[in-house]
Amino acid sequence: MLTRGQQMVVDVNDTIVIDCQFQETTDDRFNLFDNPVHWSKSQLDEHSQINMMVNLVEPFSQVDQGRLRVSFAGTSPNYTMTLVIARRSNTASY
């Protein structure tokens, strides 16, 4: 598989879209089940997996529902896995 890296600088509460674009090579056919794409979060000494394929895992599936979204699209040989981190709502309920 071939992929390109990227770096993002964002402000607090910005909505961001992170794409992981990759291509099959002639020697390696892509299969989402054999080669699951996932994001992980690292902060200080804590490391957490965010998704398994297109499903969010705990605790990310329960926190701010709708704030994190994962999608997968593509046809051989080009694929894109996308993670959207939506802006957090500033409204409080009483």
Phi and psi in radians as a Rosetta constraint file:
Dihedral C 1 N 2 CA 2 C 2 CIRCULARHARMONIC -2.107 0.35
Dihedral N 2 CA 2 C 2 N 3 CIRCULARHARMONIC 2.444 0.35
Dihedral C 2 N 3 CA 3 C 3 CIRCULARHARMONIC -2.571 0.35
Dihedral N 3 CA 3 C 3 N 4 CIRCULARHARMONIC 2.846 0.35
Dihedral C 3 N 4 CA 4 C 4 CIRCULARHARMONIC -1.990 0.35
Dihedral N 4 CA 4 C 4 N 5 CIRCULARHARMONIC 2.447 0.35
Dihedral C 4 N 5 CA 5 C 5 CIRCULARHARMONIC -1.520 0.35
Dihedral N 5 CA 5 C 5 N 6 CIRCULARHARMONIC 2.853 0.35
Dihedral C 5 N 6 CA 6 C 6 CIRCULARHARMONIC -2.625 0.35
Dihedral N 6 CA 6 C 6 N 7 CIRCULARHARMONIC 2.746 0.35
Dihedral C 6 N 7 CA 7 C 7 CIRCULARHARMONIC -2.226 0.35
Dihedral N 7 CA 7 C 7 N 8 CIRCULARHARMONIC 2.427 0.35
Dihedral C 7 N 8 CA 8 C 8 CIRCULARHARMONIC -2.230 0.35
Dihedral N 8 CA 8 C 8 N 9 CIRCULARHARMONIC 2.452 0.35
Dihedral C 8 N 9 CA 9 C 9 CIRCULARHARMONIC -2.113 0.35
Dihedral N 9 CA 9 C 9 N 10 CIRCULARHARMONIC 2.106 0.35
Dihedral C 9 N 10 CA 10 C 10 CIRCULARHARMONIC -2.300 0.35
Dihedral N 10 CA 10 C 10 N 11 CIRCULARHARMONIC 2.791 0.35
Dihedral C 10 N 11 CA 11 C 11 CIRCULARHARMONIC -1.592 0.35
Dihedral N 11 CA 11 C 11 N 12 CIRCULARHARMONIC 2.768 0.35
Dihedral C 11 N 12 CA 12 C 12 CIRCULARHARMONIC -0.985 0.35
Dihedral N 12 CA 12 C 12 N 13 CIRCULARHARMONIC 2.381 0.35
Dihedral C 12 N 13 CA 13 C 13 CIRCULARHARMONIC 1.259 0.35
Dihedral N 13 CA 13 C 13 N 14 CIRCULARHARMONIC 0.150 0.35
Dihedral C 13 N 14 CA 14 C 14 CIRCULARHARMONIC -1.258 0.35
Dihedral N 14 CA 14 C 14 N 15 CIRCULARHARMONIC 2.565 0.35
Dihedral C 14 N 15 CA 15 C 15 CIRCULARHARMONIC -1.517 0.35
Dihedral N 15 CA 15 C 15 N 16 CIRCULARHARMONIC 2.281 0.35
Dihedral C 15 N 16 CA 16 C 16 CIRCULARHARMONIC -2.241 0.35
Dihedral N 16 CA 16 C 16 N 17 CIRCULARHARMONIC 2.639 0.35
Dihedral C 16 N 17 CA 17 C 17 CIRCULARHARMONIC -2.115 0.35
Dihedral N 17 CA 17 C 17 N 18 CIRCULARHARMONIC 2.094 0.35
Dihedral C 17 N 18 CA 18 C 18 CIRCULARHARMONIC -1.938 0.35
Dihedral N 18 CA 18 C 18 N 19 CIRCULARHARMONIC 2.074 0.35
Dihedral C 18 N 19 CA 19 C 19 CIRCULARHARMONIC -1.837 0.35
Dihedral N 19 CA 19 C 19 N 20 CIRCULARHARMONIC 2.401 0.35
Dihedral C 19 N 20 CA 20 C 20 CIRCULARHARMONIC -1.995 0.35
Dihedral N 20 CA 20 C 20 N 21 CIRCULARHARMONIC 1.774 0.35
Dihedral C 20 N 21 CA 21 C 21 CIRCULARHARMONIC -1.761 0.35
Dihedral N 21 CA 21 C 21 N 22 CIRCULARHARMONIC 2.350 0.35
Dihedral C 21 N 22 CA 22 C 22 CIRCULARHARMONIC -2.581 0.35
Dihedral N 22 CA 22 C 22 N 23 CIRCULARHARMONIC 2.817 0.35
Dihedral C 22 N 23 CA 23 C 23 CIRCULARHARMONIC -2.209 0.35
Dihedral N 23 CA 23 C 23 N 24 CIRCULARHARMONIC 2.561 0.35
Dihedral C 23 N 24 CA 24 C 24 CIRCULARHARMONIC -1.244 0.35
Dihedral N 24 CA 24 C 24 N 25 CIRCULARHARMONIC 2.588 0.35
Dihedral C 24 N 25 CA 25 C 25 CIRCULARHARMONIC -1.693 0.35
Dihedral N 25 CA 25 C 25 N 26 CIRCULARHARMONIC 2.911 0.35
Dihedral C 25 N 26 CA 26 C 26 CIRCULARHARMONIC -1.128 0.35
Dihedral N 26 CA 26 C 26 N 27 CIRCULARHARMONIC -0.408 0.35
Dihedral C 26 N 27 CA 27 C 27 CIRCULARHARMONIC -1.617 0.35
Dihedral N 27 CA 27 C 27 N 28 CIRCULARHARMONIC -0.195 0.35
Dihedral C 27 N 28 CA 28 C 28 CIRCULARHARMONIC -2.365 0.35
Dihedral N 28 CA 28 C 28 N 29 CIRCULARHARMONIC 1.867 0.35
Dihedral C 28 N 29 CA 29 C 29 CIRCULARHARMONIC -1.466 0.35
Dihedral N 29 CA 29 C 29 N 30 CIRCULARHARMONIC 2.353 0.35
Dihedral C 29 N 30 CA 30 C 30 CIRCULARHARMONIC -1.473 0.35
Dihedral N 30 CA 30 C 30 N 31 CIRCULARHARMONIC 2.399 0.35
Dihedral C 30 N 31 CA 31 C 31 CIRCULARHARMONIC -2.445 0.35
Dihedral N 31 CA 31 C 31 N 32 CIRCULARHARMONIC 2.090 0.35
Dihedral C 31 N 32 CA 32 C 32 CIRCULARHARMONIC -1.020 0.35
Dihedral N 32 CA 32 C 32 N 33 CIRCULARHARMONIC -0.537 0.35
Dihedral C 32 N 33 CA 33 C 33 CIRCULARHARMONIC -1.366 0.35
Dihedral N 33 CA 33 C 33 N 34 CIRCULARHARMONIC -0.601 0.35
Dihedral C 33 N 34 CA 34 C 34 CIRCULARHARMONIC -1.441 0.35
Dihedral N 34 CA 34 C 34 N 35 CIRCULARHARMONIC -0.458 0.35
Dihedral C 34 N 35 CA 35 C 35 CIRCULARHARMONIC -2.256 0.35
Dihedral N 35 CA 35 C 35 N 36 CIRCULARHARMONIC 1.167 0.35
Dihedral C 35 N 36 CA 36 C 36 CIRCULARHARMONIC -1.118 0.35
Dihedral N 36 CA 36 C 36 N 37 CIRCULARHARMONIC 2.380 0.35
Dihedral C 36 N 37 CA 37 C 37 CIRCULARHARMONIC -1.670 0.35
Dihedral N 37 CA 37 C 37 N 38 CIRCULARHARMONIC 2.292 0.35
Dihedral C 37 N 38 CA 38 C 38 CIRCULARHARMONIC -2.533 0.35
Dihedral N 38 CA 38 C 38 N 39 CIRCULARHARMONIC 2.699 0.35
Dihedral C 38 N 39 CA 39 C 39 CIRCULARHARMONIC -1.831 0.35
Dihedral N 39 CA 39 C 39 N 40 CIRCULARHARMONIC 2.631 0.35
Dihedral C 39 N 40 CA 40 C 40 CIRCULARHARMONIC -2.290 0.35
Dihedral N 40 CA 40 C 40 N 41 CIRCULARHARMONIC 2.682 0.35
Dihedral C 40 N 41 CA 41 C 41 CIRCULARHARMONIC -1.937 0.35
Dihedral N 41 CA 41 C 41 N 42 CIRCULARHARMONIC 2.260 0.35
Dihedral C 41 N 42 CA 42 C 42 CIRCULARHARMONIC -2.137 0.35
Dihedral N 42 CA 42 C 42 N 43 CIRCULARHARMONIC 2.260 0.35
Dihedral C 42 N 43 CA 43 C 43 CIRCULARHARMONIC -2.574 0.35
Dihedral N 43 CA 43 C 43 N 44 CIRCULARHARMONIC 2.007 0.35
Dihedral C 43 N 44 CA 44 C 44 CIRCULARHARMONIC 0.941 0.35
Dihedral N 44 CA 44 C 44 N 45 CIRCULARHARMONIC -2.122 0.35
Dihedral C 44 N 45 CA 45 C 45 CIRCULARHARMONIC -1.678 0.35
Dihedral N 45 CA 45 C 45 N 46 CIRCULARHARMONIC 0.124 0.35
Dihedral C 45 N 46 CA 46 C 46 CIRCULARHARMONIC -1.697 0.35
Dihedral N 46 CA 46 C 46 N 47 CIRCULARHARMONIC 2.291 0.35
Dihedral C 46 N 47 CA 47 C 47 CIRCULARHARMONIC -2.256 0.35
Dihedral N 47 CA 47 C 47 N 48 CIRCULARHARMONIC 2.128 0.35
Dihedral C 47 N 48 CA 48 C 48 CIRCULARHARMONIC -2.285 0.35
Dihedral N 48 CA 48 C 48 N 49 CIRCULARHARMONIC 2.448 0.35
Dihedral C 48 N 49 CA 49 C 49 CIRCULARHARMONIC -1.464 0.35
Dihedral N 49 CA 49 C 49 N 50 CIRCULARHARMONIC 2.338 0.35
Dihedral C 49 N 50 CA 50 C 50 CIRCULARHARMONIC -1.555 0.35
Dihedral N 50 CA 50 C 50 N 51 CIRCULARHARMONIC -0.715 0.35
Dihedral C 50 N 51 CA 51 C 51 CIRCULARHARMONIC -2.459 0.35
Dihedral N 51 CA 51 C 51 N 52 CIRCULARHARMONIC 2.804 0.35
Dihedral C 51 N 52 CA 52 C 52 CIRCULARHARMONIC -2.181 0.35
Dihedral N 52 CA 52 C 52 N 53 CIRCULARHARMONIC 1.917 0.35
Dihedral C 52 N 53 CA 53 C 53 CIRCULARHARMONIC 1.009 0.35
Dihedral N 53 CA 53 C 53 N 54 CIRCULARHARMONIC -2.087 0.35
Dihedral C 53 N 54 CA 54 C 54 CIRCULARHARMONIC -1.807 0.35
Dihedral N 54 CA 54 C 54 N 55 CIRCULARHARMONIC 0.241 0.35
Dihedral C 54 N 55 CA 55 C 55 CIRCULARHARMONIC -1.876 0.35
Dihedral N 55 CA 55 C 55 N 56 CIRCULARHARMONIC 2.298 0.35
Dihedral C 55 N 56 CA 56 C 56 CIRCULARHARMONIC -1.282 0.35
Dihedral N 56 CA 56 C 56 N 57 CIRCULARHARMONIC 2.525 0.35
Dihedral C 56 N 57 CA 57 C 57 CIRCULARHARMONIC -1.850 0.35
Dihedral N 57 CA 57 C 57 N 58 CIRCULARHARMONIC 2.852 0.35
Dihedral C 57 N 58 CA 58 C 58 CIRCULARHARMONIC -1.081 0.35
Dihedral N 58 CA 58 C 58 N 59 CIRCULARHARMONIC 2.511 0.35
Dihedral C 58 N 59 CA 59 C 59 CIRCULARHARMONIC -1.528 0.35
Dihedral N 59 CA 59 C 59 N 60 CIRCULARHARMONIC 0.013 0.35
Dihedral C 59 N 60 CA 60 C 60 CIRCULARHARMONIC -1.197 0.35
Dihedral N 60 CA 60 C 60 N 61 CIRCULARHARMONIC -0.430 0.35
Dihedral C 60 N 61 CA 61 C 61 CIRCULARHARMONIC -1.288 0.35
Dihedral N 61 CA 61 C 61 N 62 CIRCULARHARMONIC -0.340 0.35
Dihedral C 61 N 62 CA 62 C 62 CIRCULARHARMONIC -1.836 0.35
Dihedral N 62 CA 62 C 62 N 63 CIRCULARHARMONIC -0.366 0.35
Dihedral C 62 N 63 CA 63 C 63 CIRCULARHARMONIC -1.455 0.35
Dihedral N 63 CA 63 C 63 N 64 CIRCULARHARMONIC 2.212 0.35
Dihedral C 63 N 64 CA 64 C 64 CIRCULARHARMONIC 0.806 0.35
Dihedral N 64 CA 64 C 64 N 65 CIRCULARHARMONIC 1.078 0.35
Dihedral C 64 N 65 CA 65 C 65 CIRCULARHARMONIC -0.858 0.35
Dihedral N 65 CA 65 C 65 N 66 CIRCULARHARMONIC 2.305 0.35
Dihedral C 65 N 66 CA 66 C 66 CIRCULARHARMONIC 1.609 0.35
Dihedral N 66 CA 66 C 66 N 67 CIRCULARHARMONIC -0.215 0.35
Dihedral C 66 N 67 CA 67 C 67 CIRCULARHARMONIC -1.293 0.35
Dihedral N 67 CA 67 C 67 N 68 CIRCULARHARMONIC -0.628 0.35
Dihedral C 67 N 68 CA 68 C 68 CIRCULARHARMONIC -1.912 0.35
Dihedral N 68 CA 68 C 68 N 69 CIRCULARHARMONIC 2.319 0.35
Dihedral C 68 N 69 CA 69 C 69 CIRCULARHARMONIC -2.397 0.35
Dihedral N 69 CA 69 C 69 N 70 CIRCULARHARMONIC 2.400 0.35
Dihedral C 69 N 70 CA 70 C 70 CIRCULARHARMONIC -2.121 0.35
Dihedral N 70 CA 70 C 70 N 71 CIRCULARHARMONIC 2.401 0.35
Dihedral C 70 N 71 CA 71 C 71 CIRCULARHARMONIC -2.463 0.35
Dihedral N 71 CA 71 C 71 N 72 CIRCULARHARMONIC 2.775 0.35
Dihedral C 71 N 72 CA 72 C 72 CIRCULARHARMONIC -2.339 0.35
Dihedral N 72 CA 72 C 72 N 73 CIRCULARHARMONIC 2.345 0.35
Dihedral C 72 N 73 CA 73 C 73 CIRCULARHARMONIC -2.564 0.35
Dihedral N 73 CA 73 C 73 N 74 CIRCULARHARMONIC 2.710 0.35
Dihedral C 73 N 74 CA 74 C 74 CIRCULARHARMONIC 2.508 0.35
Dihedral N 74 CA 74 C 74 N 75 CIRCULARHARMONIC 2.871 0.35
Dihedral C 74 N 75 CA 75 C 75 CIRCULARHARMONIC -2.401 0.35
Dihedral N 75 CA 75 C 75 N 76 CIRCULARHARMONIC 2.548 0.35
Dihedral C 75 N 76 CA 76 C 76 CIRCULARHARMONIC -0.865 0.35
Dihedral N 76 CA 76 C 76 N 77 CIRCULARHARMONIC 2.284 0.35
Dihedral C 76 N 77 CA 77 C 77 CIRCULARHARMONIC -1.764 0.35
Dihedral N 77 CA 77 C 77 N 78 CIRCULARHARMONIC 0.139 0.35
Dihedral C 77 N 78 CA 78 C 78 CIRCULARHARMONIC -1.929 0.35
Dihedral N 78 CA 78 C 78 N 79 CIRCULARHARMONIC 2.297 0.35
Dihedral C 78 N 79 CA 79 C 79 CIRCULARHARMONIC -2.363 0.35
Dihedral N 79 CA 79 C 79 N 80 CIRCULARHARMONIC 2.678 0.35
Dihedral C 79 N 80 CA 80 C 80 CIRCULARHARMONIC -2.437 0.35
Dihedral N 80 CA 80 C 80 N 81 CIRCULARHARMONIC 2.194 0.35
Dihedral C 80 N 81 CA 81 C 81 CIRCULARHARMONIC -1.853 0.35
Dihedral N 81 CA 81 C 81 N 82 CIRCULARHARMONIC 2.262 0.35
Dihedral C 81 N 82 CA 82 C 82 CIRCULARHARMONIC -2.142 0.35
Dihedral N 82 CA 82 C 82 N 83 CIRCULARHARMONIC 2.353 0.35
Dihedral C 82 N 83 CA 83 C 83 CIRCULARHARMONIC -2.037 0.35
Dihedral N 83 CA 83 C 83 N 84 CIRCULARHARMONIC 2.144 0.35
Dihedral C 83 N 84 CA 84 C 84 CIRCULARHARMONIC -1.911 0.35
Dihedral N 84 CA 84 C 84 N 85 CIRCULARHARMONIC 2.212 0.35
Dihedral C 84 N 85 CA 85 C 85 CIRCULARHARMONIC -1.935 0.35
Dihedral N 85 CA 85 C 85 N 86 CIRCULARHARMONIC 1.839 0.35
Dihedral C 85 N 86 CA 86 C 86 CIRCULARHARMONIC -1.389 0.35
Dihedral N 86 CA 86 C 86 N 87 CIRCULARHARMONIC 2.683 0.35
Dihedral C 86 N 87 CA 87 C 87 CIRCULARHARMONIC -1.037 0.35
Dihedral N 87 CA 87 C 87 N 88 CIRCULARHARMONIC 2.385 0.35
Dihedral C 87 N 88 CA 88 C 88 CIRCULARHARMONIC -1.293 0.35
Dihedral N 88 CA 88 C 88 N 89 CIRCULARHARMONIC 2.401 0.35
Dihedral C 88 N 89 CA 89 C 89 CIRCULARHARMONIC -1.199 0.35
Dihedral N 89 CA 89 C 89 N 90 CIRCULARHARMONIC 2.428 0.35
Dihedral C 89 N 90 CA 90 C 90 CIRCULARHARMONIC -1.681 0.35
Dihedral N 90 CA 90 C 90 N 91 CIRCULARHARMONIC 0.081 0.35
Dihedral C 90 N 91 CA 91 C 91 CIRCULARHARMONIC -1.544 0.35
Dihedral N 91 CA 91 C 91 N 92 CIRCULARHARMONIC 2.476 0.35
Dihedral C 91 N 92 CA 92 C 92 CIRCULARHARMONIC -1.977 0.35
Dihedral N 92 CA 92 C 92 N 93 CIRCULARHARMONIC 2.549 0.35
Dihedral C 92 N 93 CA 93 C 93 CIRCULARHARMONIC -1.900 0.35
Dihedral N 93 CA 93 C 93 N 94 CIRCULARHARMONIC 2.489 0.35
